[in-house]
Amino acid sequence: MEQWKLSILIGIVLIILAVLFAILRRGITIWTVLIIILAVVDIAVGLLRKRKEN
């Protein structure tokens, strides 16, 4: 799998896990927010890598 696809996939999985964790804990903690920020950055890096390849 190409690196940019893997980066986007990991970002999406991190967001899903953070949302599930927030639902199970019935609240958003600072750790959940940090994981979501990390996932968004990971997706952005993946999209930048895709743009550089094309």
TAGI-V696221 format. One record per pair of residues at least 6 apart in sequence whose ideal C-beta (glycine too) atoms are under 6 Angstrom apart, sorted by the first residue. I is the first residue (numbers start at 0). J is the second residue. D is the distance in Angstrom with one decimal. If there is no record, write none. Layout:
[[I/J/D] [I/J/D]]
//
This chain:
[[3/45/4.5] [3/48/3.8] [3/49/4.3] [6/41/5.5] [6/44/5.6] [6/45/3.2] [7/42/5.4] [7/45/3.9] [9/41/5.7] [10/38/4.4] [10/41/3.8] [10/42/3.7] [13/34/5.8] [13/38/3.6] [14/38/4.5] [17/31/5.1] [17/34/4.3] [17/35/5.0] [21/27/5.0] [21/31/5.0]]
//
